[in-house]
Amino acid sequence: VKPAAPTTTTPAQPELATGKTHGFKDKLIITRIDVTPAYGQASEKPQPLAVGTVLLVREERIVDGELYLQTMGGVLRARDVLLFEKAMEIFSAELQAAEAAKKPLGPYYYLRGIIFFKQGEFDRAVDEYTQCLATLEKPSPLILTARAEARIEAGNLADALQDCDDALAIAPQYTPAQTARGWALYEQKKYD
């Protein structure tokens, strides 16, 4: 007597929200990571937005009364993301508030640079990273390397190499700068 084959059940796929859109389909979104104080406790006052990944929404699904978004990067809850345009509004408002309060502006320019880079707007990312560097007392290898990567993508290889060299002058073992420098040399077809 043969043992019975194990039975497997496939979980039911959630129903698509038919005939109704929630404004996310075919739009760029940014995953949102809330910045919380030490020990992971929730904050009473709003915290600056931290940016995760920029993704394109393919489908919207309602599961147990909550809206989920299907992207190439997986399924995300709608409450954990922002539309790109909304994220830029938030950053602009936070930047203006920081300027008025005489707070350091570098982090805002840096995060906006990340958003523009991930959206493929490399020249705008370069501008944001440049503004970030202008707010710092001394250059940061992290920001120089981020600007170098945006310059490589924009095709400005000479300036990208200079950014990498400047970053490596500050931190000779900084691996991201070494990698970006190698990438820029590769793009210039300098293989030696």
C-alpha positions as CSV (number, residue, x, y, z in Angstrom):
1,V,0.0,0.0,0.0
2,K,1.4,3.4,-1.1
3,P,1.3,6.2,1.4
4,A,-1.1,9.0,0.5
5,A,0.5,12.0,-1.2
6,P,0.8,15.0,1.1
7,T,-1.8,17.6,0.4
8,T,-0.9,21.2,0.0
9,T,-3.2,24.1,0.0
10,T,-2.3,27.2,-1.9
11,P,-3.4,30.4,0.0
12,A,-6.1,32.2,-1.8
13,Q,-4.9,35.3,-3.7
14,P,-6.4,38.5,-2.4
15,E,-9.1,40.0,-4.6
16,L,-8.1,42.9,-6.8
17,A,-9.9,46.2,-6.0
18,T,-12.1,46.1,-9.1
19,G,-13.3,49.3,-10.7
20,K,-11.7,51.5,-8.1
21,T,-8.3,53.1,-8.0
22,H,-6.6,54.4,-4.9
23,G,-4.2,56.7,-6.7
24,F,-1.1,54.5,-6.6
25,K,-1.3,52.4,-9.8
26,D,1.4,53.2,-12.3
27,K,2.9,55.9,-10.0
28,L,6.3,56.1,-8.4
29,I,6.3,55.6,-4.7
30,I,9.0,55.8,-2.0
31,T,9.1,53.4,0.8
32,R,8.9,55.3,4.1
33,I,11.0,54.4,7.2
34,D,9.9,56.4,10.2
35,V,12.8,57.7,12.2
36,T,12.2,57.0,15.9
37,P,14.1,57.9,19.0
38,A,16.4,55.5,20.8
39,Y,15.2,52.2,22.0
40,G,12.6,52.0,19.2
41,Q,9.9,54.0,21.1
42,A,7.4,55.9,19.1
43,S,7.8,59.6,19.0
44,E,5.0,62.1,19.8
45,K,6.3,64.7,17.4
46,P,6.9,64.2,13.7
47,Q,10.3,63.0,12.7
48,P,12.2,63.7,9.5
49,L,11.4,61.3,6.7
50,A,14.0,58.7,5.9
51,V,14.0,57.3,2.4
52,G,14.0,53.7,1.4
53,T,13.5,52.6,-2.2
54,V,11.7,54.2,-5.2
55,L,9.4,51.7,-6.9
56,L,6.7,51.7,-9.6
57,V,3.3,50.4,-8.5
58,R,1.9,47.7,-10.8
59,E,-1.3,46.7,-9.0
60,E,-3.4,47.7,-6.0
61,R,-5.0,45.0,-3.8
62,I,-7.3,45.1,-0.8
63,V,-6.6,42.5,1.8
64,D,-8.6,42.3,5.0
65,G,-9.7,45.9,4.5
66,E,-6.1,47.3,4.0
67,L,-4.6,48.5,0.7
68,Y,-1.5,46.7,-0.6
69,L,0.6,47.7,-3.6
70,Q,2.3,45.2,-5.9
71,T,5.7,46.4,-7.2
72,M,8.6,44.8,-8.8
73,G,10.2,44.9,-5.4
74,G,7.4,43.0,-3.7
75,V,4.1,43.8,-2.0
76,L,4.0,46.8,0.3
77,R,1.3,48.3,2.6
78,A,0.1,51.6,1.2
79,R,0.5,53.2,4.6
80,D,4.2,52.4,4.5
81,V,4.9,54.4,1.3
82,L,4.5,57.9,-0.1
83,L,3.8,59.0,-3.6
84,F,7.0,60.6,-5.1
85,E,5.4,64.0,-5.4
86,K,4.1,63.9,-1.8
87,A,7.6,63.0,-0.5
88,M,9.1,65.9,-2.4
89,E,6.5,68.2,-0.8
90,I,7.4,66.9,2.6
91,F,11.1,67.4,2.0
92,S,10.6,70.9,0.7
93,A,8.5,71.9,3.8
94,E,11.0,70.3,6.1
95,L,13.8,72.1,4.4
96,Q,12.1,75.5,4.7
97,A,11.3,74.8,8.4
98,A,15.0,73.8,8.9
99,E,16.2,77.0,7.2
100,A,13.8,79.1,9.3
101,A,15.0,77.4,12.5
102,K,18.7,77.7,11.5
103,K,19.1,73.9,11.6
104,P,21.7,72.0,9.6
105,L,20.4,71.6,6.0
106,G,22.8,69.0,4.7
107,P,20.7,66.0,5.6
108,Y,17.7,67.4,3.7
109,Y,19.8,68.0,0.5
110,Y,21.3,64.6,0.9
111,L,18.0,62.8,1.1
112,R,16.6,64.7,-1.8
113,G,19.7,63.7,-3.8
114,I,18.9,60.1,-3.0
115,I,15.4,60.5,-4.3
116,F,16.4,62.1,-7.5
117,F,19.1,59.5,-8.1
118,K,16.7,56.7,-7.6
119,Q,14.2,58.3,-9.9
120,G,16.9,58.6,-12.6
121,E,17.2,62.4,-12.4
122,F,21.0,62.4,-12.1
123,D,21.7,66.1,-12.8
124,R,19.2,67.1,-10.1
125,A,20.8,64.6,-7.7
126,V,24.2,66.2,-8.4
127,D,22.8,69.6,-7.6
128,E,21.3,68.3,-4.3
129,Y,24.6,66.6,-3.3
130,T,26.5,69.8,-4.2
131,Q,24.2,71.9,-2.0
132,C,24.7,69.3,0.8
133,L,28.5,69.6,0.5
134,A,28.2,73.4,0.7
135,T,26.6,73.2,4.1
136,L,29.3,71.1,5.6
137,E,32.4,72.4,7.5
138,K,34.6,69.8,5.8
139,P,33.8,67.5,2.8
140,S,32.2,64.1,3.5
141,P,33.5,61.0,1.6
142,L,29.9,59.7,1.7
143,I,28.5,62.7,0.0
144,L,31.4,63.1,-2.5
145,T,30.9,59.4,-3.5
146,A,27.1,59.8,-3.9
147,R,27.7,62.8,-6.1
148,A,30.4,60.9,-8.0
149,E,27.9,58.1,-8.7
150,A,25.3,60.6,-9.9
151,R,27.9,62.2,-12.1
152,I,28.8,58.8,-13.6
153,E,25.2,58.1,-14.4
154,A,24.9,61.6,-16.0
155,G,28.0,61.0,-18.1
156,N,30.2,63.5,-16.4
157,L,33.1,61.1,-15.8
158,A,35.9,63.7,-15.2
159,D,34.1,65.4,-12.4
160,A,33.1,62.0,-11.0
161,L,36.7,60.9,-10.9
162,Q,37.6,64.1,-9.1
163,D,34.9,63.5,-6.5
164,C,36.3,60.0,-5.9
165,D,39.8,61.3,-5.6
166,D,38.7,63.9,-3.1
167,A,36.8,61.3,-1.1
168,L,39.8,59.0,-1.1
169,A,42.1,61.8,0.0
170,I,40.0,62.1,3.1
171,A,39.5,58.4,3.7
172,P,41.9,56.3,1.6
173,Q,40.3,52.9,2.5
174,Y,36.7,54.1,1.8
175,T,35.4,51.2,-0.3
176,P,32.4,52.9,-1.9
177,A,34.7,55.7,-3.3
178,Q,37.1,53.0,-4.6
179,T,34.3,51.2,-6.3
180,A,32.9,54.4,-7.8
181,R,36.3,55.3,-9.1
182,G,36.7,51.9,-10.7
183,W,33.3,52.3,-12.3
184,A,34.2,55.8,-13.7
185,L,37.5,54.4,-15.1
186,Y,35.6,51.5,-16.6
187,E,33.1,53.9,-18.3
188,Q,36.1,55.8,-19.7
189,K,37.5,52.4,-21.0
190,K,40.6,52.8,-18.8
191,Y,41.2,49.2,-17.8
192,D,44.8,49.5,-16.5
